[in-house]
Amino acid sequence: MNKPKIGIIGIGMVGSPLKKYFEERGFKRGFDIFYRDADSKKGFNDNIHEADIVFVCVPTPKKRDGSCDIKIVDSVVKKFHNQKKVIVVKSTIEPGTVARLQKKYNCPILFNPEFLTESRAWEDFIKPDRQIIGHTEKSLGNSSFVLGILPQAYFSSPGVLGTYDFIRLTSSEAEMGKYAGNIFGAMKVTYANILADFCRVLEKVLGKEGINQKVDYNNVRKVIAHDSRIGDGWLDVSYGDYRGFGGYCFPKDMAAFIAFGRKTEKKLKKNDPDKKLLKSALRFLESIWNYNKELLKSQGLTIEWVSSHDRELAEKLKNNKK
């Protein structure tokens, strides 16, 4: 395959940078690149079956139990069941999804997670700090080629010349890695806010003891932020004009990961030693969720209310202050 024909299903936050990237490299719509989006107003209803490689960038909305709904992803992949096209899922899906889809469908399926921030989607896409192609046994032979047509990163999987390491990630490892980043972010935001609470309360308690001394979280933040192992990312407790984690990704992914954990734990036998460990881990994650819920409540907010895209949330917060 020299210059493949590309298909992109879902032209939103994830699909749009991908579309722009290929167009800037000379791909012409209707000739060697094709688009499809369920929103008819966008005007993307090309014949995706013309493509050799199809990127799936469709939504995985939150279900009532918090888990992500993969019905749209499944229905898209199903359309290419007996075709030789390479399917590259970019939608955020729970670990194990691509492996299970591969068991159902004959087309080779890969997972290429996106690591975009909403305000810098194009910059993050074109200059990634990692580019991951997770494979199944059936799609392993396609992973290097797909990696080669995407923006290069210093850390890549399966790896290219010039990177410091050569590593092949399975689709489940890549799916876990995608969730791991956002769960860690939510945990770090939570820890920063807990630390800020302790600073505020300590200053209050010292005052009651007749000791007039500041305990400013922002000064404490500088101490830990200058540890190169920690850094300053996600430590600003005033980011976004409210405290706690919100936005479109953190709450959705935390809820989905907890739901994934519960479902996985239930599949273990009662005498499996991992069952007890997983239950304990779930209680820890649930405590983070509950703390964030209480923190938002103390500001007159809810998790549902702050679970919006960045611009939408900023506008809501602005209007809320009027």
DACORHU-V551059 format. One line per field, one symbol per residue. ss: DSSP state (H for helix, E for strand, - for the rest). psi: psi as a letter, one per 20 degrees, with the letter a starting at -180 (. if undefined). burial: I if it has 16 or more other ideal C-beta (glycine too) atoms within 10 Angstrom, else O. Layout:
BEGIN
ss = ???
psi = ???
burial = ???
END
This chain:
BEGIN
ss = -----EEEE---HHHHHHHHHHHH----E---EEEE---HHH--E--HHH--EEEE-----E-----E--HHHHHHHH-------EEEE-------HHHHHHHH----EEE------HHHHHHHHH---EEE-EE----HHHHHHHHH------EEE------------EHHHHHHHHHHHHHHHHHHHHHHHHHHHHHHHHHHHHHH--------HHHHHHHHH-------------HHH--------HHHHHHHHHHHHHHHHH------HHHHHHHHHHHHHHHHHHHHHHHHH-----HHHH---HHHHHHHHHHH--
psi = oeoqpppponmbhghghgggghhijjpppigjpqqpphohhhknlrnhiiqhpopolrqmqprhjiqpojgggghghhhkgkrjqppopiqpqqpighhhhhhhqhqpprpnqqmqqhikggghghmqiqopoprrhhjgiighgghijrpqqhpqpiqrpiqiqoppprhhggghhghgghggghhhgggghgghgggghghgghhhjjonpqnohhhhghghhjohigripjioijpjkrqrpbahgggghgghhggggggghhiqqhjphhggghgghhhghhhgghghghgghijkrrhhhimrqgggghhghghhi.
burial = OOOIIIIIIIIOIIIIIIIOIIOOOOIOOOOIIIIIIOOOOOOIOIOIOOIOIIIIIIIIOIOOOIIIOIOIIOOIIOOIOOOOIIIIIIIIIIIOIIIIIIOOIOIIIIIIIIIIOOOOIOOIIOOIOOIIIIIIOOIOOIIIOIIOOIOOIOOIIIIOOOIOOOOOIIIIIIIIIIIOOIIOIIIIIIOIIOIIIOIOOOIOOOOOOOOOOOIOIOOIIOOOIOOOOOOOOIIOIOOIOIIIIIIIIIIIIIIIIIIIIIOIIOOOOOOOOOIOOIOOOIOOIOOIIOIIOOIIOOOOIOIOOIIIOOOOIOOOIOOOOO
END
